[in-house]
Amino acid sequence: SSAASSKKTTTSKTTTARRRSPYATLGSYLKYFEGVDIIVELKNGTEWHGTLMDASDGVMNLTLTNAHRTNNTQKHYILSLRGSTIRYIRFGDNHSSSSFLMETIRAGQDRERSALQRYKRGIRKNKT
């Protein structure tokens, strides 16, 4: 009986994992915020301020431009931060409203859909 119940649990976990949307994590949403000023706090307590340049992978590796530490005026033109070292990501004061966040995500998803449609139309034209 316990073997059968553990089998059901395993099956339900894999089924749930398959149904999960690819946009279910913060890392997958960050790509829509490229060009937005953010503050990244690392696990060692260091805070970096900068403009999000790239967040294209799902593991939250970030690339910031014009980045600087909180108590330091020295700027780094490009700074790469490893996703596993990140504790928090905060948006600047002018970007912290929930309506801004949702509008940015929707606009990014719309851009992806239209690019996919253009790509599909291009393939159809080439086949004929």
C-alpha positions as CSV (number, residue, x, y, z in Angstrom):
1,S,0.0,0.0,0.0
2,S,2.8,2.4,0.9
3,A,4.6,1.6,-2.4
4,A,1.5,2.4,-4.3
5,S,1.0,5.7,-2.5
6,S,4.6,6.7,-3.1
7,K,4.2,5.9,-6.8
8,K,1.1,8.2,-7.0
9,T,3.0,11.0,-5.3
10,T,5.9,10.7,-7.7
11,T,3.6,10.6,-10.6
12,S,1.7,13.7,-9.5
13,K,4.9,15.6,-8.9
14,T,6.2,14.9,-12.4
15,T,2.8,15.8,-13.9
16,T,2.8,19.1,-12.0
17,A,6.3,19.9,-13.1
18,R,5.4,19.3,-16.8
19,R,2.4,21.7,-16.6
20,R,4.4,24.5,-15.1
21,S,4.7,27.5,-17.3
22,P,8.1,28.6,-18.5
23,Y,7.3,32.1,-17.2
24,A,6.8,30.8,-13.6
25,T,10.0,32.1,-12.1
26,L,11.4,35.6,-11.4
27,G,14.4,34.8,-13.6
28,S,12.2,34.3,-16.6
29,Y,10.4,37.6,-16.1
30,L,13.6,39.7,-15.6
31,K,14.3,39.8,-19.4
32,Y,11.3,42.1,-19.7
33,F,12.9,44.7,-17.5
34,E,16.0,45.3,-19.6
35,G,16.8,49.0,-19.5
36,V,15.2,49.6,-16.1
37,D,17.2,50.8,-13.1
38,I,17.5,48.2,-10.3
39,I,19.3,47.6,-7.0
40,V,20.7,44.2,-6.5
41,E,21.7,43.0,-3.0
42,L,24.1,40.1,-2.9
43,K,24.3,37.4,-0.2
44,N,27.5,39.0,1.1
45,G,25.6,42.3,1.8
46,T,27.0,44.3,-1.1
47,E,24.4,46.4,-3.0
48,W,24.9,47.3,-6.6
49,H,22.9,50.0,-8.4
50,G,22.7,49.9,-12.2
51,T,20.6,49.6,-15.3
52,L,19.7,46.0,-16.3
53,M,21.3,45.2,-19.6
54,D,20.8,41.5,-19.9
55,A,18.8,38.8,-18.0
56,S,18.2,36.3,-20.8
57,D,18.9,33.1,-18.9
58,G,16.5,31.5,-16.4
59,V,19.1,31.3,-13.5
60,M,19.1,35.0,-12.8
61,N,22.6,35.8,-14.1
62,L,22.4,39.6,-14.6
63,T,24.4,42.1,-16.5
64,L,24.2,45.7,-15.4
65,T,25.5,48.8,-17.1
66,N,26.7,52.0,-15.3
67,A,26.8,50.0,-12.1
68,H,28.2,51.2,-8.8
69,R,28.2,50.0,-5.2
70,T,26.1,51.8,-2.6
71,N,29.0,53.5,-0.8
72,N,31.3,53.8,-3.7
73,T,31.3,56.4,-6.6
74,Q,33.4,54.3,-8.9
75,K,31.3,53.1,-11.8
76,H,31.6,50.0,-13.8
77,Y,30.6,50.2,-17.4
78,I,29.5,46.6,-17.5
79,L,29.1,44.3,-14.5
80,S,28.1,40.7,-14.5
81,L,26.4,39.2,-11.4
82,R,26.1,35.5,-10.9
83,G,22.5,34.4,-10.1
84,S,23.4,32.2,-7.2
85,T,25.0,35.2,-5.3
86,I,21.9,37.4,-5.5
87,R,19.7,37.8,-2.4
88,Y,17.3,40.6,-3.5
89,I,16.4,42.6,-6.6
90,R,14.6,45.9,-6.1
91,F,13.4,48.4,-8.6
92,G,14.0,52.1,-8.3
93,D,11.5,54.3,-6.6
94,N,9.9,55.4,-9.9
95,H,9.5,51.7,-11.0
96,S,8.1,50.1,-7.9
97,S,4.4,50.3,-8.5
98,S,2.6,47.0,-9.3
99,S,0.9,48.6,-12.4
100,F,4.4,49.4,-13.9
101,L,5.6,45.9,-13.2
102,M,2.5,44.3,-14.9
103,E,2.6,46.7,-17.8
104,T,6.2,45.9,-18.5
105,I,5.7,42.2,-18.3
106,R,2.7,42.4,-20.7
107,A,4.6,44.5,-23.1
108,G,7.5,42.1,-23.1
109,Q,5.2,39.1,-23.7
110,D,3.5,41.0,-26.6
111,R,6.9,41.7,-28.2
112,E,7.8,38.0,-27.9
113,R,4.5,36.9,-29.5
114,S,4.7,39.3,-32.4
115,A,8.4,38.3,-33.0
116,L,7.3,34.6,-33.0
117,Q,4.5,35.4,-35.5
118,R,6.8,37.3,-37.8
119,Y,9.3,34.3,-37.6
120,K,6.5,31.8,-38.5
121,R,5.3,34.0,-41.4
122,G,8.9,34.1,-42.7
123,I,9.2,30.4,-42.7
124,R,5.9,29.9,-44.5
125,K,7.0,32.4,-47.3
126,N,10.3,30.6,-47.7
127,K,8.6,27.2,-48.1
128,T,6.5,28.2,-51.1
